[in-house]
C-alpha cells in the first residue's frame, strides 16, 4: 500500500469514527447490582468502551445529557410475532387469507419501528416467515429502523396442531408454504429444522401442545410425540440454534424440558413440579401475559373477529397465566420478558408482571439480562458494560419506585444512534 493510500485510509477511519459520552444521572446497568449515580457511559461507534464514575468529557466526543434521567439497557422482547396485527382491529381469518407475505413485510416494518420507539432495541421473533428474515436483514443493513431481531420461521408442529394453517378451513384449500411447519415424524422434524436453518432462521419454534387462538385443537393436549420433540431439539442444537416451545399442559412441558428445549413459552398449566424441573434443567419461562389480556378483551367484546371456536377457549383459559405467575416466581425458575404480539404496546408486560407478583427490579432483569441470556447474546446486549452494543433507554424518574415510567421511555439509543429524544422520535428514526 502506498503512503498516500495509507493516509487516505486513516483519514477515512477517523472521519467515520464516532465518540459519545452519555451522562447518566442514575444507571441501572442490567447486571442485577444496585443503581449507580452520576455515571458516564463512553461509546465508540456502536459499542460501549467504558462506564466510569462522574460526568466525564472527552475531546471531540458528543455529550448526551441524561443527568436528570435513569438510564437502562435497551429492552428485549423474547416473544414477538413482528408482522402480527392486533386482533381488535381486524378479522384474523379474513386478514390472513386476503394478504400476502409482502403485505405482512410492510406491516412488520411499521411495527418494528414502533417497537423501537417503545424502548425495545432487541427482540426474538418466535415464529414468522420469510418476511421476518428479510426484515431482520434489512434492519441489520441499516435500510429500516427496528430492534435487532433473532428470528424463527414457521412453528413446527403436527398436522391439525396449533400451527397447522389449514385448521378450520375448507380442506381443499392449499397454498405454497403451508407445509413449512408440519412435522409428523422424527425424521420430518430433523428435515424441517435443517430447512429452516437454510432459509435463515436463528432459532426453532416448536408447538408440542395445542393452543388457544387456533380452531379445533385442545390446549391441554400434547400433540407432538416425545420422539418428534427430541429429534427437533437435537437437530437444532447440532446447528447451534436454540429451541423455544409453545406449551400449555404440565405433562407436555415436562416432556419437552427433558428433551432439552431452551424455553417454555406460555406454560399456562404448569405445576410446582413442572417449575421445579424447569429450574433444575435451566429452562426459561416466557410467560407472555400481554397476549392473554389482549385476546381476552377481544373475546369478550368482539368474538366475531377471532378464528371460529376460539373465543370460548380464550375466555376459559386467558386468566390462568396471571394466577400461575406467583407459583413460577416462588419456584425460582428463570423468567424472560415476552409479549407474543407484533403491533401494540410491548411495555404492557412490565405492568402485568409487577401487578402479579414480580418485583420491578426482576421485571427489568427479565427484559434485559435474562432475555439476553435466553437469546444467547449476553456478550452483546442486555447490559451496559464495555464490549456491549450501545443500546440504552432512559426514563424521567426512578422506575424502581414508579414502574409506570417503564412505559414512558423518553430516550432510545441503539448502536450509538439516537432514535428517540425528549419523548419524541429523533431524526435518525426517519432515516
matplotlib code that plots the C-alpha trace (Angstrom):
import matplotlib.pyplot as plt

x = [0.0, 1.3, 1.8, -0.9, -3.4, -2.4, -3.0, -6.4, -7.4, -6.5, -8.4, -11.5, -11.4, -11.1, -13.9, -16.3, -15.4, -17.7, -17.2, -20.1, -20.3, -23.7, -24.1, -26.5, -28.0, -28.9, -27.7, -29.4, -27.0, -28.7, -26.3, -28.6, -26.5, -27.6, -28.3, -25.3, -25.5, -23.7, -22.1, -20.5, -21.0, -18.3, -19.2, -17.1, -19.1, -21.8, -20.1, -19.6, -16.0, -16.2, -18.6, -16.9, -18.0, -18.6, -19.6, -16.6, -15.9, -13.6, -12.1, -14.1, -16.8, -20.5, -22.1, -25.6, -27.0, -29.2, -28.0, -31.6, -32.8, -32.5, -30.6, -31.2, -30.2, -32.4, -35.3, -35.6, -38.9, -38.2, -41.5, -42.9, -44.6, -43.3, -45.9, -48.9, -51.8, -53.8, -56.9, -59.1, -58.5, -59.1, -60.8, -58.0, -59.0, -60.1, -56.9, -54.7, -56.4, -56.5, -53.0, -49.6, -46.2, -45.3, -48.2, -47.0, -43.5, -44.7, -46.7, -43.7, -41.5, -44.1, -44.5, -40.7, -40.3, -43.0, -41.3, -38.0, -39.7, -41.1, -37.6, -37.1, -33.7, -33.7, -36.4, -36.9, -39.5, -41.0, -42.5, -42.8, -41.9, -39.5, -40.8, -39.3, -35.9, -36.0, -36.9, -34.1, -31.6, -32.9, -32.6, -29.1, -28.1, -29.5, -32.3, -35.0, -35.1, -36.1, -34.8, -32.1, -34.0, -33.4, -35.9, -37.7, -39.6, -42.9, -43.5, -43.0, -46.0, -48.2, -51.0, -54.1, -52.0, -51.8, -49.6, -51.4, -52.5, -55.4, -57.2, -60.8, -60.6, -62.0, -59.8, -59.5, -57.7, -53.9, -51.1, -47.4, -45.6, -48.4, -46.4, -43.2, -44.0, -45.7, -44.0, -45.4, -42.4, -38.9, -37.3, -39.6, -38.7, -35.0, -35.6, -37.7, -35.1, -32.4, -34.7, -35.3, -31.6, -31.1, -33.8, -32.1, -33.7, -31.8, -33.8, -36.5, -40.1, -41.9, -45.7, -45.7, -49.2, -52.4, -53.2, -55.9, -56.1, -56.5, -59.5, -60.1, -57.2, -57.0, -54.6, -54.5, -53.3, -49.7, -49.7, -46.1, -44.6, -41.6, -39.5, -40.5, -39.7, -36.3, -35.4, -36.1, -34.2, -31.1, -31.1, -31.4, -28.7, -26.4, -26.7, -26.2, -29.8, -31.9, -35.4, -38.5, -41.5, -45.1, -46.6, -49.5, -50.1, -47.8, -47.1, -46.2, -43.9, -42.1, -41.6, -40.2, -37.9, -36.5, -36.0, -33.8, -35.9, -34.3, -37.5, -41.2, -43.4, -46.7, -46.6, -50.1, -51.0, -47.6, -47.5, -44.9, -43.4, -43.1, -41.4, -39.0, -38.0, -37.5, -35.3, -33.3, -32.7, -32.1, -35.1, -36.5, -40.2, -41.5, -45.0, -46.4, -49.1, -49.7, -51.2, -53.8, -55.0, -55.3, -57.2, -59.4, -60.7, -61.4, -63.1, -65.4, -66.1, -65.7, -65.6, -66.5, -63.0, -61.3, -60.9, -64.0, -64.4, -61.5, -63.3, -64.6, -61.0, -59.8, -62.4, -61.8, -58.0, -56.7, -56.9, -54.8, -51.3, -51.6, -52.8, -50.0, -47.1, -46.6, -46.1, -43.3, -41.8, -41.8, -40.0, -37.1, -37.4, -35.6, -38.0, -37.5, -39.7, -42.1, -45.4, -46.5, -47.6, -46.4, -48.5, -49.3, -47.7, -44.8, -44.3, -47.6, -45.8, -43.9, -47.2, -48.6, -45.5, -45.3, -49.0, -48.9, -46.0, -42.7, -40.5, -39.8, -36.0, -36.7, -39.1, -36.3, -33.8, -36.3, -36.3, -32.5, -30.0, -32.3, -33.6, -30.1, -29.0, -32.0, -31.3, -27.6, -26.3, -25.4, -22.0, -23.6, -26.9, -28.8, -26.4, -24.5, -20.8, -17.7, -18.0, -21.8, -23.7, -24.6, -28.3, -29.9, -33.1, -33.8, -36.9, -37.5, -37.5, -37.0, -38.6, -37.9, -40.2, -42.6, -42.7, -45.2, -42.1, -41.0, -44.0, -42.9, -39.5, -38.1, -34.8, -33.8, -30.3, -29.4, -25.9, -24.8, -27.6, -30.4, -33.9, -35.9, -35.1, -37.1, -40.1, -40.2, -38.8, -35.4, -34.2, -32.5, -35.9, -37.0, -33.8]
y = [0.0, 3.5, 6.2, 8.2, 5.3, 4.6, 8.3, 8.2, 5.1, 6.7, 9.8, 7.9, 5.8, 8.9, 10.6, 7.7, 7.0, 8.5, 9.0, 9.7, 10.3, 9.7, 11.4, 9.2, 10.7, 7.1, 3.9, 0.6, -1.4, -4.8, -6.7, -7.0, -4.7, -1.6, 1.6, 3.9, 7.7, 10.3, 7.9, 8.4, 5.8, 6.1, 4.9, 4.5, 3.9, 1.3, -0.2, 0.8, 1.2, 2.1, 3.0, 5.4, 7.4, 11.1, 13.2, 12.9, 14.9, 13.8, 15.9, 15.6, 13.5, 14.3, 14.6, 13.2, 14.8, 12.4, 13.7, 14.1, 10.7, 7.0, 5.1, 1.3, -1.2, -1.3, -3.6, -7.0, -8.8, -12.5, -13.4, -11.3, -12.0, -8.9, -8.9, -9.7, -7.2, -6.6, -8.9, -6.0, -4.2, -6.9, -10.2, -12.7, -15.3, -12.7, -10.7, -13.8, -15.1, -11.7, -10.5, -11.8, -12.2, -8.9, -7.1, -8.7, -7.5, -3.9, -4.4, -5.8, -2.8, -0.5, -2.5, -2.8, 1.0, 1.3, -1.3, 0.6, 3.8, 2.0, 1.2, -2.3, -2.5, -6.3, -8.9, -12.6, -13.3, -16.6, -17.8, -15.9, -16.5, -15.3, -11.7, -11.8, -12.9, -10.2, -7.5, -8.7, -8.4, -5.0, -3.7, -5.1, -3.4, -0.1, 0.0, 0.5, 1.2, -1.5, -3.8, -6.3, -9.4, -13.1, -15.0, -18.3, -19.3, -21.3, -23.0, -26.8, -28.9, -31.8, -32.0, -30.5, -28.9, -25.3, -24.3, -26.0, -23.2, -25.4, -25.6, -24.5, -24.0, -25.8, -28.9, -28.5, -25.1, -25.2, -22.7, -22.9, -22.8, -24.2, -27.3, -25.5, -26.1, -29.5, -32.3, -35.8, -37.9, -37.6, -37.7, -34.9, -32.8, -33.1, -32.1, -29.1, -27.8, -28.1, -26.4, -23.5, -23.1, -23.0, -20.3, -18.0, -18.9, -18.1, -20.4, -23.0, -22.7, -25.9, -26.4, -29.6, -28.9, -27.5, -23.8, -21.3, -18.9, -21.8, -23.7, -27.3, -28.2, -28.7, -26.5, -29.2, -31.9, -32.8, -33.0, -33.9, -37.1, -37.1, -38.6, -35.8, -33.1, -34.8, -35.1, -31.4, -30.3, -32.4, -31.2, -27.6, -27.8, -29.5, -26.5, -24.0, -23.0, -22.6, -24.0, -22.2, -24.3, -23.2, -25.4, -25.3, -28.6, -29.6, -33.1, -31.8, -29.1, -31.7, -34.0, -31.0, -29.9, -33.4, -33.3, -30.2, -27.2, -23.9, -22.1, -22.7, -20.1, -19.5, -22.6, -21.8, -25.1, -25.7, -27.0, -26.7, -29.9, -28.6, -25.4, -27.4, -29.5, -26.4, -24.8, -28.0, -28.1, -24.3, -24.0, -20.4, -19.5, -16.7, -16.0, -13.7, -12.2, -9.4, -11.6, -13.1, -9.6, -8.6, -11.7, -11.9, -8.4, -9.2, -12.5, -10.5, -7.6, -8.8, -12.6, -12.4, -11.1, -14.3, -17.6, -19.8, -21.6, -19.8, -17.1, -19.8, -21.1, -17.6, -16.9, -20.3, -20.0, -16.5, -15.6, -18.6, -17.4, -14.4, -16.6, -19.0, -16.5, -16.4, -20.1, -19.7, -16.9, -18.9, -21.8, -19.6, -20.6, -18.2, -15.8, -13.8, -11.0, -11.7, -10.3, -12.5, -9.5, -7.5, -4.4, -2.9, -1.8, -4.1, -2.3, -3.6, -6.8, -4.7, -3.7, -7.2, -8.8, -6.4, -6.5, -10.3, -10.6, -9.8, -7.1, -4.1, -5.0, -8.5, -7.3, -5.1, -8.0, -10.2, -7.7, -7.2, -9.6, -12.7, -12.0, -11.7, -14.9, -16.8, -15.5, -16.4, -12.9, -11.6, -10.7, -8.1, -7.0, -6.9, -4.9, -1.7, -2.6, -2.5, -4.5, -4.5, -2.6, 1.0, 0.1, 2.1, 3.8, 6.5, 7.5, 10.7, 9.4, 6.3, 3.2, 1.2, 3.5, 4.1, 1.2, 3.0, 5.0, 1.9, 2.5, 6.1, 5.9, 9.4, 8.4, 5.4, 4.7, 1.6, 1.0, 4.6, 6.1, 8.1, 7.1, 8.9, 12.0, 14.1, 11.8, 12.2, 10.3, 11.6, 12.4, 9.0, 7.3, 8.6, 7.8]
z = [0.0, -0.9, 1.7, 0.0, 0.2, 3.8, 4.8, 3.0, 4.9, 8.2, 7.3, 6.3, 9.5, 11.6, 9.7, 10.2, 13.9, 16.4, 20.1, 22.5, 26.3, 28.0, 31.3, 33.3, 36.5, 37.6, 35.9, 36.2, 34.1, 33.8, 35.9, 38.9, 41.0, 42.8, 40.8, 40.4, 40.3, 38.2, 35.8, 32.3, 29.6, 27.0, 23.5, 20.3, 17.2, 18.2, 21.3, 24.9, 25.8, 29.5, 32.3, 34.7, 37.8, 37.4, 34.4, 32.0, 28.9, 26.1, 23.4, 20.2, 21.8, 21.6, 25.0, 25.6, 28.8, 30.7, 34.0, 35.3, 34.0, 34.8, 32.1, 31.5, 28.9, 25.8, 26.4, 24.9, 24.0, 23.7, 22.1, 19.3, 16.0, 14.4, 11.5, 13.6, 13.8, 16.9, 16.9, 18.0, 14.6, 12.0, 11.4, 11.8, 9.2, 6.6, 7.0, 6.7, 3.6, 1.8, 2.4, 1.2, 2.8, 1.1, 2.8, 6.1, 5.5, 5.3, 8.5, 10.2, 9.2, 10.7, 13.9, 14.3, 14.2, 16.8, 19.0, 18.8, 19.9, 22.9, 24.0, 22.6, 20.9, 20.5, 20.0, 19.3, 16.6, 17.9, 14.6, 11.4, 7.8, 5.1, 5.7, 9.2, 7.9, 5.3, 7.9, 10.2, 7.4, 6.3, 9.9, 10.2, 6.9, 8.1, 5.5, 8.0, 11.8, 14.2, 17.0, 16.5, 15.5, 16.2, 14.0, 14.0, 10.9, 10.8, 14.2, 13.9, 14.9, 13.7, 11.2, 12.9, 15.7, 16.8, 14.0, 11.1, 8.7, 7.4, 10.7, 10.3, 6.6, 3.6, 3.4, -0.4, 0.1, -0.4, -0.5, -1.2, 2.2, 4.3, 4.8, 6.0, 9.7, 9.5, 11.5, 11.7, 12.4, 14.0, 10.5, 9.3, 12.4, 11.6, 8.0, 8.9, 11.3, 8.7, 6.1, 8.5, 9.1, 5.4, 4.9, 7.5, 10.9, 14.0, 16.3, 16.1, 17.5, 18.4, 19.0, 21.2, 22.5, 21.3, 21.6, 22.3, 19.3, 16.8, 15.6, 16.5, 18.8, 22.5, 24.6, 27.3, 24.9, 23.9, 20.1, 19.2, 20.3, 22.6, 19.8, 17.4, 20.1, 20.8, 17.2, 16.5, 19.6, 18.8, 15.2, 16.2, 18.9, 16.5, 14.2, 17.1, 17.3, 20.4, 20.7, 22.0, 22.7, 22.9, 25.5, 27.9, 29.8, 32.7, 31.3, 27.9, 29.4, 31.4, 28.4, 26.3, 29.2, 29.4, 25.6, 26.0, 24.9, 25.9, 26.8, 27.5, 26.0, 28.0, 30.3, 31.4, 33.1, 34.7, 38.3, 41.1, 40.0, 36.4, 37.5, 39.7, 36.7, 34.6, 37.3, 37.6, 33.8, 33.5, 31.2, 30.8, 31.2, 28.9, 30.4, 27.7, 29.9, 27.4, 24.7, 27.1, 28.2, 24.5, 23.4, 26.5, 25.9, 22.2, 23.1, 25.4, 23.2, 19.6, 19.4, 15.7, 14.9, 16.2, 14.4, 14.7, 18.0, 19.7, 21.7, 24.1, 24.6, 25.3, 27.9, 29.6, 29.7, 29.4, 33.1, 34.2, 33.4, 35.7, 38.5, 37.9, 37.8, 41.6, 41.5, 38.9, 40.9, 44.1, 42.2, 41.2, 37.6, 35.2, 33.5, 30.3, 29.1, 26.2, 24.9, 22.0, 19.9, 17.0, 16.7, 20.0, 23.3, 24.2, 27.5, 28.9, 30.1, 32.7, 34.3, 34.2, 35.6, 38.5, 39.2, 39.6, 42.0, 40.3, 41.7, 39.5, 39.6, 38.4, 35.7, 34.4, 34.5, 32.7, 29.8, 29.9, 31.4, 31.4, 27.9, 26.5, 28.2, 26.7, 23.2, 23.7, 23.1, 26.6, 25.3, 23.0, 24.5, 27.8, 30.0, 29.9, 30.2, 28.0, 24.8, 24.6, 22.0, 22.9, 23.3, 26.0, 27.1, 29.6, 31.7, 33.6, 37.2, 39.3, 37.7, 40.8, 42.8, 39.9, 37.5, 35.2, 34.0, 32.1, 29.8, 29.1, 27.6, 26.8, 25.1, 22.9, 21.6, 19.5, 18.5, 19.3, 17.2, 18.9, 17.7, 20.4, 22.4, 24.8, 24.4, 20.6, 17.6, 16.7, 13.2, 12.9, 13.3, 10.0, 8.1]

ax = plt.figure().add_subplot(projection="3d")
ax.plot(x, y, z, "-o")
ax.set_aspect("equal")
plt.show()
